[in-house]
Amino acid sequence: MTAELITSVPLPGVGRILDEGRRHDDLALVLAAVAVVLTIGVAVEWLLFAPVERRVLAARGLLNSA
C-alpha cells in the first residue's frame, strides 16, 4: 500500500513492480522493490517524522539532552 501511495506519476508504481516480480517468480525484482520501499520509508522517517518528533518532545520537556 505504501508503495502505491508514494507514486503519483504515470509510471508503474513500486507496488506494481513488486507484484510483477511475484507473478514471474523473479526474486531479484521482488527484493529490489522491497529495498526501494524500505529506502523511501527510512528517508521519510528521517526527513519528516524525526524533526517533528524532536520538536514535540522538546516542547513538552521530554527530550533527553544527555
Secondary structure, DSSP 8 states (H G I E B T S, - for coil): -HHHHT--SSS--HHHHHHHHHHTT-HHHHHHHHHHHHHHHHHHIIIIIHHHHHHHHHHTT-----
